[in-house]
Amino acid sequence: CCPPGTRITGNEVTMPGQTMVIPDTAEQKTGLPNVMVRWGVMRSILQNHLSDGVKVSNGKTVTAEDFLKYPSFAESAPMLVAADGIRSSFAPMVRGDTISNLKDNGRTNIKAVAPTEMFDHCGKTKASFAPDGSVACFAGPAGEGYTYWAISIADSVVAAEGGTTTRFVDGTEDLSIVKEKLLETLSTKKAFAFAIELITDTESDNFFVGRSEESLEIGPSLCQDKVVLIGDAAHAMAASYGQCPNFALEDAATLAWCIRDSKKELEDAMDDYSNARVDRCAEMAERASVRLSKATKGENTEDVWDFIFDWKSPMSASDMQTVG
């Protein structure tokens, strides 16, 4: 282990009738390890790599309405990078419509970081699935003294009530109630014992509760006028492969490199970024959606890591030295 993160060596998966350990091949195939890092730590690391004179601050949240309402505001900067999440107010502007582009996968996701190390062997992540796919648990070491965990619970359908669908939580419950309900649900399965330990050690105020949602369509463009989309605003996807943050980082790096290397106008660099990202992000989203469906049914899923590692980034040798 290393303090800011943990090198991942494999994943132990418990599915109906079988438990298997899948070795992590990132370092073997790319020369670089697969590292699990807490998001707050990653932000600090990235900020420390900014050049002197670059300032990062939290100011007023800017919406698409602001952008359209105040022309002087829109004219004050050459480009607006919209990283405002899955319900981005800028995404409809880029798409040119007002229709929701989100698909609800019928699951509630709850996740947090526990201030404890539950693994007696550093580097292994752990996943377990209920036989009927109603519950999926995941945990992984995330730096010295911390373990990340995530639980996905399917909506329940009551046939006797005409197929009425009930969500695990409706979004209004106090987080302490969510914790109690979560522990009660997991207590029925021995395979979820590791998750119960982590949840018990986590303060409920640190829980993040959300729905499993993904974009119905990605593209055809990720930019329009001065606005460019990155992260979930550009390509919300199922979290089954855990690639949402990674692809957001790819977005940011690709946009920076396209701007740096562009020989034309900034708009051309934005188009280059969009062209470089749409197909890759759409394919990752499709694979993640398929895996979510298969894993929750207890079916084997494809090894997608070769695709993830085969990122044709525009990184130069000097970039590698700077980051490394």
Disulfide bonds with the S-S distance in Angstrom:
Cys1-Cys122 2.20
